[in-house]
Amino acid sequence: MGIRLLATLAATSLLFTGTAVADDQQIDRKVIQQSLDQIAGTAAQGVQLRVTEGRHSFTARAGTAELGSERPVPLNGRFRAGSITKSFTSTVVLQLAGEGEVGLDEPVDRYLPGLVDPRITVRQLLQHTSGLFNYTNAIGFSPQDFEPIRFKHWTPEEIIAISTSRPLQFEPGTKWEYNNTGFVILGQLIEKITHQPYDRTVQQRVLRPLHLSDTTFPGDDPDIHGPHAHSYGLVNGKATDTTRFNPSVFWAVGDVVTTTRDLDTFYTALIGGKLLKPAQQAELTKTTPASPQYGLGLFVQQTPCGTTVLGHTGSVPGYGSYAFFSPDLQRHAELSATAGLRATTGSSTRCSAERNASGLDELVDRRLPGFASLVLSTPDARKRLALNAVFC
């Protein structure tokens, strides 16, 4: 989930480091394929990537869809996109703000009385500057730890209580710290304002207008419907298919199931100004001294060469993904990878909860197990796969 497992696992990093054969042709696909092969060969069960540069686009894949099978990863297969969900949630909140239903700088307490500290604003939830305790830090997500609660139903109230039972981590608005609790609260805010379930509101306001027919918000449904790749982990020392689980633990934070094609359509519309009014469009990518690399539900990151990239990463147990775009929408990349058994062995899967937000190549989730940490275990892999090289 937004938990940013894959920010460094950027096969996109090689999109523009290969040799383009001509100005009007695509990047060298052979270089991209070599990158994906390395990911699948060292860490992931399977990986799929969609790349767009100008008028050209292509898909690539590596690994297999299932353990013990030669079936390839579906090129437009469904996958759990984790915290990419946050961009959908943010879009709806900003739409409501544009309609005068929500004030970004109003206290959350105005809409959901007594839920959180009255100093916390809607903007701070969207921006990860609320100071709330991050509830996912209190839940074990390794294959072993997650297994006993894999099919548990979670309510938003239960999730929020994990956070509010603990003191604020810092004064609201003074610091940026990635926080999933805020987006659960935003899901409740959406329901309070619209008087209908969160998923129905997103369907009406985003999915249907954009014809995102392969994107769903599954609620309690543990299955991924349609073609998809499977993920694996070790439970009690045995290989276990971890694809199915109850995604209610992530809800408005990270439960979306989608495809690279649908993500391309969604972010192209969002960044291109087709979903928000001008004032809210400006808010989407506005950064502050307290949040220098994150707008409202969207990363706003500069690479070392000064190029800005917009998008989001996501990871939930077994799945890691990202979607990144240049502001002019001339370059896009969407990736999904599934955890393989190589990703659940070794000490690199059980790291501390600390995160470094100084650059996309450092945004590796330290809470969830996954393949990114293994890919980054060698300097050569780190250099080749650093997302900072995407647009340089």
C-alpha positions in Angstrom: 0.0 0.0 0.0 1.1 3.5 0.0 3.3 2.0 1.9 5.9 2.5 -0.7 7.4 -0.9 -1.2 8.2 -0.4 -4.9 9.4 3.1 -5.3 12.9 1.8 -5.9 11.9 -1.2 -7.9 11.6 1.0 -10.9 12.0 -0.9 -14.1 11.0 2.5 -15.4 14.4 3.6 -14.4 15.7 2.0 -17.5 13.1 3.5 -19.8 15.2 6.4 -20.7 18.7 5.1 -20.0 18.6 2.7 -23.0 19.4 3.8 -26.5 16.5 5.1 -28.4 16.9 4.3 -32.1 15.3 7.5 -33.3 13.5 10.5 -31.9 10.1 9.3 -33.0 10.5 5.7 -31.8 10.2 4.0 -28.5 12.9 3.4 -26.0 15.0 0.3 -26.5 12.6 -2.5 -25.3 15.5 -4.9 -25.0 16.9 -2.8 -22.1 13.4 -2.8 -20.4 13.1 -6.5 -20.8 16.5 -7.2 -19.3 15.4 -5.1 -16.3 12.2 -7.0 -15.8 14.0 -10.3 -16.2 16.3 -9.3 -13.4 13.4 -8.4 -11.1 11.7 -11.8 -11.8 15.0 -13.7 -11.6 16.0 -12.2 -8.2 12.8 -11.3 -6.3 9.4 -11.5 -7.9 7.2 -14.3 -9.1 6.1 -12.1 -12.0 6.1 -8.6 -13.2 4.2 -6.5 -15.8 5.0 -3.0 -17.1 3.2 -0.6 -19.3 5.3 2.3 -20.9 4.1 5.3 -22.8 6.4 7.9 -24.4 4.6 10.4 -26.5 2.4 8.6 -29.1 4.1 5.3 -28.5 3.3 2.7 -25.8 4.1 -0.9 -25.1 3.8 -3.6 -22.5 6.4 -6.0 -21.2 6.5 -8.8 -18.6 8.7 -11.4 -17.0 8.4 -14.3 -14.7 5.2 -16.4 -14.5 1.7 -16.0 -13.2 1.8 -19.0 -10.9 4.4 -21.0 -9.1 5.2 -24.3 -11.0 3.5 -23.0 -14.2 4.9 -21.6 -17.4 1.8 -19.4 -17.9 3.1 -15.8 -18.4 1.9 -12.9 -16.4 -1.2 -11.4 -18.1 -0.2 -8.2 -19.9 -3.3 -6.5 -18.7 -3.9 -8.6 -15.7 -5.7 -7.4 -12.5 -3.6 -6.7 -9.4 -3.8 -5.2 -6.0 -2.5 -1.7 -6.3 -2.2 -0.8 -2.6 -1.8 2.8 -1.8 -2.4 3.9 -5.4 -6.0 3.8 -3.9 -5.0 7.1 -2.1 -5.1 9.0 -5.4 -8.7 7.8 -6.0 -9.7 8.8 -2.4 -8.0 12.2 -2.8 -9.7 12.8 -6.1 -13.1 12.4 -4.5 -12.3 14.6 -1.5 -11.0 17.4 -3.9 -14.1 17.1 -6.0 -16.2 17.6 -2.9 -14.0 20.6 -2.0 -14.7 22.0 -5.4 -18.4 21.7 -4.8 -18.2 23.5 -1.5 -19.0 20.4 0.5 -15.6 20.1 2.2 -13.0 22.7 3.3 -9.5 21.5 3.0 -8.3 23.7 5.8 -11.3 23.0 8.0 -10.8 20.7 11.0 -11.9 17.1 10.5 -13.9 17.6 13.7 -16.3 19.8 11.8 -17.4 16.8 9.7 -16.7 13.9 12.0 -17.1 15.3 15.6 -14.9 13.8 18.3 -13.0 11.4 16.0 -9.5 13.0 16.1 -7.7 15.9 17.7 -9.6 19.0 16.7 -6.5 20.7 15.4 -6.2 18.2 12.5 -7.4 19.4 9.2 -8.6 17.7 6.1 -5.6 18.9 4.2 -3.3 17.3 6.8 -4.9 13.9 6.3 -4.5 14.2 2.6 -0.9 15.4 3.0 0.4 13.0 5.7 1.1 15.8 8.1 -1.6 15.0 10.7 0.6 13.4 13.4 -1.7 10.5 13.9 -0.3 7.1 14.6 0.0 5.0 11.5 -2.3 2.0 12.2 -0.4 -0.4 9.8 2.6 -0.1 12.1 0.6 -2.1 14.6 -0.2 -5.0 12.3 2.1 -7.8 11.1 2.1 -8.1 7.3 4.8 -10.7 6.7 3.2 -13.9 5.2 3.7 -15.6 8.6 2.3 -12.8 10.7 -0.6 -12.0 8.3 -1.8 -15.6 7.9 -3.9 -15.7 11.2 -5.8 -12.5 10.2 -5.7 -12.9 6.5 -9.5 -13.3 6.1 -10.6 -11.1 9.0 -13.2 -8.4 8.4 -12.0 -5.0 9.5 -14.3 -2.0 10.1 -13.0 1.6 9.6 -13.9 2.3 13.2 -11.7 -0.6 14.4 -8.8 0.6 12.3 -9.1 4.2 13.4 -9.2 3.1 17.0 -5.8 1.5 16.7 -4.5 4.9 15.9 -6.5 7.1 18.2 -5.7 4.9 21.2 -2.2 6.2 20.9 -0.9 9.8 21.3 -0.1 12.0 18.4 3.4 11.4 17.0 4.0 15.1 16.4 2.1 18.4 16.3 -0.3 18.5 13.4 1.1 20.3 10.3 4.7 20.4 11.5 6.1 17.3 9.8 5.6 14.8 7.0 5.3 11.2 7.9 3.6 8.6 5.7 0.3 7.7 7.4 -2.4 5.3 6.3 -4.8 6.2 9.1 -5.6 9.5 7.6 -7.1 8.0 4.4 -9.3 5.7 6.4 -10.7 8.8 8.0 -11.1 10.4 4.6 -13.1 7.4 3.5 -15.4 8.0 6.4 -15.6 11.7 5.5 -16.6 10.8 2.0 -19.4 8.6 3.3 -20.6 11.3 5.7 -20.8 13.9 3.0 -22.2 11.8 0.2 -24.5 9.6 2.3 -23.4 6.5 0.5 -20.6 3.9 0.7 -17.1 5.0 -0.2 -16.8 2.5 -3.1 -20.1 3.5 -4.7 -19.0 7.2 -4.6 -15.7 6.4 -6.3 -17.5 4.4 -8.9 -19.9 7.2 -9.7 -17.4 10.0 -9.7 -14.3 8.3 -11.2 -14.7 4.8 -12.5 -17.8 5.2 -14.6 -16.9 8.6 -16.2 -13.5 7.2 -17.2 -14.9 3.7 -18.2 -12.5 2.0 -15.8 -14.2 -1.4 -16.2 -11.3 -3.4 -14.9 -11.0 -1.5 -11.6 -12.9 -2.5 -8.5 -12.9 -1.7 -4.7 -13.6 -5.2 -3.4 -14.6 -4.6 0.2 -14.6 -8.0 1.9 -14.2 -10.0 -1.3 -10.9 -11.9 -1.0 -10.7 -12.8 -4.7 -9.2 -11.0 -7.7 -11.7 -11.6 -10.5 -10.4 -11.8 -14.1 -6.9 -12.7 -15.3 -4.2 -12.1 -12.7 -0.8 -13.3 -11.4 -0.5 -15.0 -8.0 1.8 -14.1 -5.1 3.6 -16.4 -2.7 5.2 -16.4 0.7 6.5 -18.8 3.4 4.1 -19.8 6.1 5.3 -22.2 8.7 8.2 -22.9 6.4 5.9 -23.9 3.5 5.3 -22.2 0.2 1.9 -20.6 0.4 -0.2 -18.8 -2.2 -0.9 -15.5 -0.6 -3.1 -14.0 -3.4 -6.4 -14.2 -1.6 -7.1 -12.1 1.6 -9.8 -9.8 2.9 -8.8 -6.3 1.8 -11.0 -4.5 4.3 -7.9 -3.9 6.4 -6.8 -1.4 3.7 -10.2 0.0 2.5 -9.9 3.6 1.3 -6.2 3.4 1.9 -5.2 0.6 -0.4 -7.9 -2.0 -1.4 -8.2 -1.1 -5.2 -7.8 -3.9 -7.7 -7.0 -2.6 -11.2 -4.8 -2.9 -14.3 -2.0 -1.0 -15.8 -4.3 0.2 -18.6 -6.9 1.6 -16.2 -4.2 3.3 -14.1 -2.9 4.9 -17.2 -6.3 6.2 -18.0 -7.0 7.4 -14.5 -3.8 9.3 -13.9 -3.8 10.8 -17.4 -7.2 12.2 -16.6 -6.3 13.3 -13.1 -3.0 15.0 -13.9 -4.5 16.3 -17.2 -7.1 18.3 -15.3 -10.2 16.3 -16.4 -11.4 15.3 -13.0 -10.9 18.4 -10.9 -11.8 22.1 -11.1 -8.8 24.4 -11.6 -8.5 25.5 -7.9 -8.4 21.9 -6.7 -6.2 20.9 -9.5 -3.6 23.3 -8.2 -4.0 21.9 -4.7 -3.4 18.3 -6.0 0.3 19.0 -6.6 0.9 21.8 -4.1 3.8 21.0 -1.8 4.8 22.8 1.5 7.9 23.1 3.6 6.4 20.4 5.9 5.5 18.2 2.9 8.1 19.0 0.2 7.6 15.9 -1.9 3.9 15.1 -1.5 0.8 17.0 -2.6 -2.7 15.7 -1.8 -2.7 12.0 -2.5 0.1 12.3 -5.0 3.9 12.2 -4.9 5.6 15.3 -6.4 9.2 14.3 -6.8 12.2 15.8 -8.5 14.9 13.6 -9.9 18.6 14.7 -9.6 18.5 16.1 -13.1 15.6 18.4 -12.1 12.8 16.6 -13.8 9.5 16.4 -11.9 7.5 13.1 -11.8 4.0 12.7 -10.4 2.3 9.5 -9.3 2.1 7.0 -6.5 3.4 3.7 -5.3 1.5 0.9 -3.5 2.1 -2.3 -1.8 -0.1 -4.8 0.1 0.9 -8.3 1.1 2.2 -10.0 -2.0 1.7 -7.1 -4.4 3.8 -4.1 -5.3 3.0 -1.4 -7.9 3.7 2.1 -9.1 2.4 4.6 -11.6 4.5 7.6 -12.5 4.0 10.4 -15.1 5.8 13.5 -16.3 3.6 16.6 -15.7 3.2 17.1 -19.5 2.0 13.5 -19.7 4.5 12.6 -22.4 6.0 9.8 -20.3 4.1 7.3 -18.3 5.0 4.0 -16.6 2.8 1.6 -14.6 4.2 -1.5 -13.0 2.9 -4.4 -11.0 4.9 -7.2 -9.5 3.9 -10.2 -7.3 6.0 -11.5 -4.5 7.8 -14.8 -5.1 9.5 -17.2 -2.7 12.8 -15.5 -3.3 11.3 -12.4 -1.8 10.4 -14.0 1.5 13.8 -15.4 2.4 16.6 -13.7 4.1 16.8 -10.8 6.6 15.9 -8.2 4.1 12.2 -9.0 4.4 12.1 -8.1 8.1 13.4 -4.6 8.4 12.6 -1.7 10.7 9.6 0.6 10.2 11.8 3.6 9.4 11.3 5.2 6.1 13.4 7.7 4.2 11.5 10.2 2.2 14.5 12.1 0.7 14.1 10.6 -2.7 12.1 8.1 -4.7 15.0 5.7 -4.7 14.9 5.7 -0.9 11.2 5.2 -0.5 11.2 1.5 0.3 8.6 0.2 2.7 10.2 -1.2 5.7 7.1 -2.8 7.1 5.8 -5.1 4.5 7.9 -8.0 3.1 8.7 -7.9 -0.6 11.0 -8.2 -3.5 12.2 -4.6 -3.6 14.5 -5.0 -0.7 16.1 -8.0 -2.3 16.6 -6.2 -5.6 18.3 -3.4 -3.8 20.6 -5.7 -1.9 23.4 -5.2 -4.4 24.9 -1.8 -5.5 24.7 -2.8 -9.1 21.0 -3.6 -8.9 20.4 -0.4 -7.0 22.1 1.7 -9.6 20.3 0.1 -12.5 16.9 0.2 -10.9 16.9 3.6 -9.3 13.8 5.5 -10.2 15.6 8.8 -10.1 17.0 7.8 -13.5 13.6 7.5 -15.2 13.4 10.9 -16.8 17.1 11.9 -16.8 
